[in-house]
Amino acid sequence: MVVKVFVVDDSAVVRQALAHMLAGNAEVELVGSAPNPLLAMDAIRKSSPDVLLLDIEMPGMDGLTFLRQIMASHPIPTVICSTLSTEGSKVALEALSAGAVSVMAKPKLGLKQYLDDSRREMIQTLKTAARSKPRPRFNPVDPATAKALAGRGPVLGAVHALAMNKPVVIGSSTGGTQALELVLTSLPADAPGIAITQHMPEKFTAMYAQRLNGICAMAVREARDGDRLERGVALIAPGGLHMQLRKSAGQYFVHVVDGPPVNRHKPSVDVLFKSASECGGRDVLGIIMTGMGDDGARGMKTLHDNGARTIAQNEETCVVFGMPKEAIKLQAVDEILPLEQIAKAILQFDSRA
């Protein structure tokens, strides 16, 4: 399959450099380009690209507004390539939340050299995006309403909360920023503690957690070494570090450590899942969601074999069905659910005796 790519970028230099980069590649074909979204709309309809390579800062209409329109009307796998995506910028996270499959940084200086050096990464990212299945953006709820809806229901007392200390561990990758937002905004303020490994670059996770914390009834934050996993708290593994679950005196804590990538990822879902299996066993709920590759599949198998409850997101609601599919292949999954039912499953598990 030849991946058809359409480029929207206001820089003629960038468009020419990308055309040169993709020229002669048997797997990726440039089917068109435009200097801004307004000129791109008709051309995209005619060329039917598999992937959109999109800048953010452009005249007439910015890339983020265009991305939201595309995802609402006719979702196309989209890769953001922009100078605004560097250092975990707010705009990059907004693009991922709006449905972008991936974000790549481009420098303001030395652009041609950068594109030459990143040729392999760019082509692989475009191929990966082409295999994804972007979903229309779910209707966002304003932060105050989201907190009010999710916060309904009685808050458990302190003694009951300790007695019901059953951790939830979640792993996700491509498409996961959107998926996690839907799950976490659907949970009440007294939901069980959740440890999350989302494949995300360093410096992105703190801002991502801050954004979720503003719209969720639960407290959401980037994990720090030694943080306790308690009711009403979701901890997100920092980009560039692994996160493990530990148990001491009946309470769960996270251990944030450096180390080599596992399954080419740091943080790795397998690292979190295997540690949860070792310390929590049957008290753990493991959930694997949308993502490319197989990170988390073997860790989920370990969870499953040690008596934990395991859930995989179904293919129809995944942006990329890679990680859940690999876990299912290993017979590591008890239940396969659409994304919209995962929050309910967390609360049902939490209510079990």
C-alpha positions as CSV (number, residue, x, y, z in Angstrom):
1,M,0.0,0.0,0.0
2,V,1.3,3.4,-1.0
3,V,0.5,6.1,1.6
4,K,-1.0,9.2,0.1
5,V,0.1,12.4,1.9
6,F,-1.2,15.9,1.7
7,V,0.8,18.8,3.2
8,V,-0.7,22.0,4.5
9,D,2.1,24.5,5.5
10,D,2.4,28.2,4.7
11,S,6.2,27.9,4.1
12,A,7.1,27.2,0.5
13,V,10.5,26.1,1.7
14,V,8.9,23.5,3.9
15,R,6.6,22.2,1.2
16,Q,9.5,21.9,-1.3
17,A,11.7,20.2,1.3
18,L,8.9,17.7,2.1
19,A,8.3,17.0,-1.6
20,H,12.0,16.3,-2.0
21,M,12.0,14.1,1.1
22,L,9.1,12.0,-0.1
23,A,10.1,11.9,-3.8
24,G,11.2,8.5,-5.0
25,N,9.9,6.7,-1.9
26,A,8.0,3.6,-2.9
27,E,5.9,3.6,0.3
28,V,4.8,7.3,0.5
29,E,3.5,9.6,-2.2
30,L,2.9,13.3,-1.9
31,V,-0.5,13.9,-3.6
32,G,-0.8,17.6,-3.0
33,S,0.1,20.6,-0.9
34,A,-1.4,24.0,0.1
35,P,-0.2,27.1,1.9
36,N,-3.2,27.3,4.2
37,P,-6.3,25.4,5.2
38,L,-8.7,27.6,3.1
39,L,-6.9,26.6,-0.1
40,A,-6.5,23.0,1.1
41,M,-10.1,22.1,1.6
42,D,-11.2,21.4,-2.0
43,A,-7.8,19.9,-2.9
44,I,-8.1,17.4,0.0
45,R,-11.5,16.3,-1.1
46,K,-10.3,15.7,-4.7
47,S,-7.0,13.9,-3.7
48,S,-8.5,11.8,-0.9
49,P,-5.2,11.5,1.1
50,D,-4.5,8.8,3.6
51,V,-2.6,11.2,5.9
52,L,-2.6,15.0,6.4
53,L,0.7,16.6,7.4
54,L,-0.3,19.9,9.0
55,D,1.4,23.0,10.3
56,I,-0.3,25.0,13.1
57,E,0.6,28.7,12.6
58,M,-0.8,29.8,9.2
59,P,-2.7,32.8,7.8
60,G,-6.4,32.7,7.2
61,M,-7.1,29.8,9.5
62,D,-4.8,28.2,12.0
63,G,-4.0,24.5,11.8
64,L,-5.7,23.7,15.1
65,T,-9.0,25.1,14.0
66,F,-8.7,23.3,10.7
67,L,-7.9,20.0,12.5
68,R,-11.0,20.3,14.6
69,Q,-13.2,20.9,11.5
70,I,-11.7,18.0,9.7
71,M,-12.2,15.6,12.7
72,A,-15.8,16.8,13.1
73,S,-16.8,16.3,9.5
74,H,-14.5,13.9,7.8
75,P,-11.7,12.5,10.0
76,I,-8.3,12.0,8.3
77,P,-5.2,10.7,10.1
78,T,-3.2,13.8,10.8
79,V,0.4,14.4,11.8
80,I,1.3,17.8,13.2
81,C,4.6,19.2,12.1
82,S,5.2,22.6,13.6
83,T,7.6,24.8,15.5
84,L,4.8,25.3,18.1
85,S,5.1,21.6,19.0
86,T,8.5,21.9,20.7
87,E,9.0,21.6,24.5
88,G,5.6,20.1,25.2
89,S,3.7,23.2,24.2
90,K,0.1,23.7,25.1
91,V,-0.8,23.8,21.4
92,A,0.7,20.4,20.7
93,L,-1.4,18.9,23.5
94,E,-4.5,20.6,22.2
95,A,-3.8,19.1,18.7
96,L,-3.5,15.6,20.2
97,S,-6.7,16.2,22.2
98,A,-8.4,17.3,19.0
99,G,-7.5,14.0,17.2
100,A,-4.0,14.4,15.8
101,V,-2.2,11.0,15.6
102,S,1.2,12.4,16.3
103,V,3.2,15.6,16.8
104,M,6.6,16.3,15.3
105,A,8.7,19.3,16.1
106,K,10.4,21.3,13.3
107,P,13.1,23.9,14.1
108,K,12.9,27.5,13.1
109,L,16.5,27.3,11.9
110,G,18.2,24.5,10.0
111,L,15.0,23.2,8.6
112,K,16.4,21.5,5.5
113,Q,19.0,19.6,7.5
114,Y,16.4,18.6,10.1
115,L,14.2,17.1,7.4
116,D,17.1,15.3,5.9
117,D,18.1,13.9,9.3
118,S,14.5,12.9,10.2
119,R,13.6,11.4,6.9
120,R,13.2,7.8,8.3
121,E,11.3,9.0,11.4
122,M,9.0,11.1,9.3
123,I,8.2,8.3,6.8
124,Q,7.6,5.8,9.6
125,T,5.3,8.3,11.4
126,L,3.3,8.8,8.2
127,K,3.0,5.1,7.6
128,T,1.8,4.6,11.2
129,A,-0.7,7.4,10.9
130,A,-2.1,5.9,7.7
131,R,-2.9,2.7,9.6
132,S,-4.8,4.6,12.3
133,K,-8.5,5.1,12.5
134,P,-9.2,8.6,13.9
135,R,-12.6,9.1,15.6
136,P,-14.7,12.2,15.4
137,R,-13.9,14.3,18.5
138,F,-16.4,13.6,21.3
139,N,-18.3,16.7,22.3
140,P,-16.2,18.5,24.9
141,V,-17.8,19.4,28.2
142,D,-16.7,22.6,29.9
143,P,-14.5,22.0,33.0
144,A,-17.1,23.1,35.5
145,T,-19.8,20.8,34.1
146,A,-17.4,17.9,33.7
147,K,-16.4,18.1,37.4
148,A,-20.1,18.4,38.4
149,L,-21.2,15.4,36.4
150,A,-18.3,13.2,37.4
151,G,-18.5,14.2,41.0
152,R,-22.1,12.9,41.5
153,G,-22.6,10.2,44.1
154,P,-21.4,9.8,47.7
155,V,-17.8,10.2,48.5
156,L,-16.5,7.2,50.5
157,G,-15.4,7.7,54.1
158,A,-11.7,7.3,55.0
159,V,-12.0,3.9,56.6
160,H,-14.0,2.5,53.7
161,A,-11.6,4.1,51.2
162,L,-8.7,2.2,52.8
163,A,-10.6,-1.0,52.8
164,M,-11.4,-0.6,49.1
165,N,-7.8,0.1,48.0
166,K,-7.8,-1.7,44.7
167,P,-5.5,0.0,42.1
168,V,-6.3,0.5,38.5
169,V,-3.4,0.5,35.9
170,I,-3.9,1.8,32.4
171,G,-1.6,1.7,29.4
172,S,-2.1,3.5,26.1
173,S,-0.3,5.1,23.2
174,T,-1.4,6.5,19.8
175,G,-4.9,8.0,20.3
176,G,-4.5,7.6,24.1
177,T,-4.6,11.3,25.0
178,Q,-8.2,11.5,23.7
179,A,-9.2,8.1,25.1
180,L,-7.9,8.9,28.6
181,E,-9.6,12.2,28.6
182,L,-13.0,10.5,27.9
183,V,-12.4,7.9,30.6
184,L,-11.1,10.2,33.3
185,T,-13.8,12.9,32.8
186,S,-16.4,10.2,33.3
187,L,-15.2,9.1,36.7
188,P,-16.3,10.6,40.1
189,A,-14.1,12.4,42.6
190,D,-13.8,9.3,44.8
191,A,-12.9,6.8,42.0
192,P,-10.1,4.3,42.8
193,G,-6.5,5.4,42.4
194,I,-5.3,5.0,38.8
195,A,-1.7,4.7,37.6
196,I,-1.3,5.5,33.9
197,T,1.4,5.0,31.4
198,Q,0.8,7.0,28.2
199,H,3.5,7.0,25.6
200,M,4.4,10.7,25.5
201,P,7.6,12.7,25.2
202,E,9.4,14.3,28.1
203,K,7.9,17.6,29.1
204,F,4.5,16.8,27.7
205,T,3.2,14.8,30.6
206,A,3.2,17.5,33.2
207,M,1.2,19.8,31.0
208,Y,-1.1,17.0,29.9
209,A,-1.8,16.1,33.5
210,Q,-2.4,19.7,34.4
211,R,-4.9,20.0,31.6
212,L,-6.8,16.9,32.7
213,N,-6.8,18.0,36.3
214,G,-8.7,21.1,35.2
215,I,-11.5,19.1,33.7
216,C,-11.8,16.0,35.8
217,A,-13.5,15.4,39.2
218,M,-10.4,13.3,40.1
219,A,-7.1,14.9,40.9
220,V,-4.7,14.2,38.0
221,R,-1.0,14.9,38.2
222,E,2.3,13.8,36.8
223,A,3.7,11.1,39.1
224,R,6.7,11.8,41.4
225,D,8.7,9.1,43.0
226,G,7.1,8.0,46.2
227,D,3.6,9.4,45.5
228,R,0.8,7.4,47.1
229,L,-1.9,6.0,44.9
230,E,-5.0,6.9,46.7
231,R,-8.7,7.3,46.0
232,G,-9.6,10.2,43.8
233,V,-6.1,10.5,42.3
234,A,-4.7,9.5,38.8
235,L,-1.0,9.5,38.4
236,I,0.6,9.8,34.9
237,A,4.1,8.4,34.3
238,P,6.5,11.2,33.4
239,G,7.8,11.2,29.8
240,G,11.3,9.8,29.7
241,L,11.0,7.7,32.9
242,H,9.5,4.4,33.9
243,M,6.8,4.1,36.6
244,Q,6.3,1.0,38.8
245,L,3.7,0.2,41.4
246,R,4.8,-0.8,44.9
247,K,3.0,-1.8,48.1
248,S,3.9,-1.0,51.7
249,A,1.8,-1.4,54.9
250,G,-1.3,-2.1,52.8
251,Q,-0.9,1.1,50.7
252,Y,0.2,1.5,47.1
253,F,2.9,3.9,46.0
254,V,4.6,4.6,42.7
255,H,8.3,4.3,42.0
256,V,9.6,6.6,39.2
257,V,12.9,5.4,37.8
258,D,15.2,5.9,34.9
259,G,16.5,3.0,32.8
260,P,16.7,1.8,29.2
261,P,13.6,1.8,27.0
262,V,11.5,-1.3,27.2
263,N,9.8,-2.3,23.9
264,R,11.3,0.9,22.5
265,H,9.4,3.0,25.0
266,K,10.2,5.0,28.2
267,P,7.8,5.0,30.0
268,S,6.8,1.5,29.2
269,V,3.4,0.0,29.8
270,D,4.9,-3.5,30.4
271,V,7.0,-2.0,33.3
272,L,3.9,-0.7,35.0
273,F,1.8,-3.8,34.4
274,K,4.4,-6.3,35.6
275,S,5.1,-4.3,38.8
276,A,1.4,-4.1,39.5
277,S,1.1,-7.9,39.1
278,E,3.9,-8.4,41.6
279,C,2.5,-6.3,44.3
280,G,-1.2,-6.3,43.7
281,G,-2.2,-9.6,42.1
282,R,-5.9,-10.1,42.0
283,D,-6.7,-6.7,43.6
284,V,-5.6,-5.0,40.4
285,L,-7.6,-3.9,37.4
286,G,-5.5,-3.7,34.2
287,I,-6.7,-1.8,31.1
288,I,-4.9,-1.6,27.8
289,M,-6.2,0.9,25.3
290,T,-5.5,2.3,21.8
291,G,-1.9,2.3,20.6
292,M,0.6,1.1,18.0
293,G,2.9,-1.9,18.8
294,D,2.8,-4.5,21.6
295,D,4.0,-2.7,24.7
296,G,1.8,-3.8,27.6
297,A,0.7,-7.1,26.1
298,R,3.1,-9.3,28.0
299,G,2.6,-7.3,31.2
300,M,-1.1,-7.8,30.9
301,K,-0.6,-11.5,30.4
302,T,1.3,-11.5,33.7
303,L,-1.5,-9.6,35.4
304,H,-4.1,-12.0,34.0
305,D,-2.2,-15.1,35.1
306,N,-1.8,-13.7,38.6
307,G,-5.6,-13.2,39.0
308,A,-6.0,-9.5,38.1
309,R,-9.0,-8.4,36.1
310,T,-8.0,-7.3,32.6
311,I,-9.8,-5.2,30.0
312,A,-8.9,-4.2,26.4
313,Q,-10.5,-1.4,24.4
314,N,-12.3,-2.8,21.4
315,E,-11.1,-2.4,17.8
316,E,-14.1,-0.2,16.7
317,T,-13.2,2.6,19.2
318,C,-9.4,2.4,19.0
319,V,-7.4,4.9,16.9
320,V,-4.9,2.1,16.5
321,F,-5.8,-1.5,17.6
322,G,-2.2,-2.7,18.0
323,M,-1.6,-2.9,21.8
324,P,-5.1,-4.3,22.7
325,K,-4.9,-6.7,19.7
326,E,-1.5,-8.1,20.9
327,A,-2.8,-8.6,24.5
328,I,-5.9,-10.4,23.1
329,K,-3.6,-12.7,21.1
330,L,-1.8,-13.7,24.2
331,Q,-5.1,-14.6,25.9
332,A,-4.4,-12.0,28.5
333,V,-7.8,-10.2,28.4
334,D,-11.0,-11.0,30.3
335,E,-13.2,-8.5,28.6
336,I,-13.2,-6.4,25.5
337,L,-15.1,-3.1,25.8
338,P,-15.8,0.0,23.7
339,L,-14.1,3.1,25.1
340,E,-17.4,4.6,26.4
341,Q,-17.9,1.6,28.8
342,I,-14.4,1.6,30.4
343,A,-15.2,4.2,33.1
344,K,-18.3,2.1,34.1
345,A,-16.2,-1.0,34.2
346,I,-13.7,0.7,36.6
347,L,-16.5,1.6,39.0
348,Q,-18.0,-1.9,38.8
349,F,-14.6,-3.4,39.7
350,D,-14.2,-1.0,42.5
351,S,-17.6,-2.0,44.0
352,R,-16.8,-5.7,44.1
353,A,-16.4,-7.3,47.5
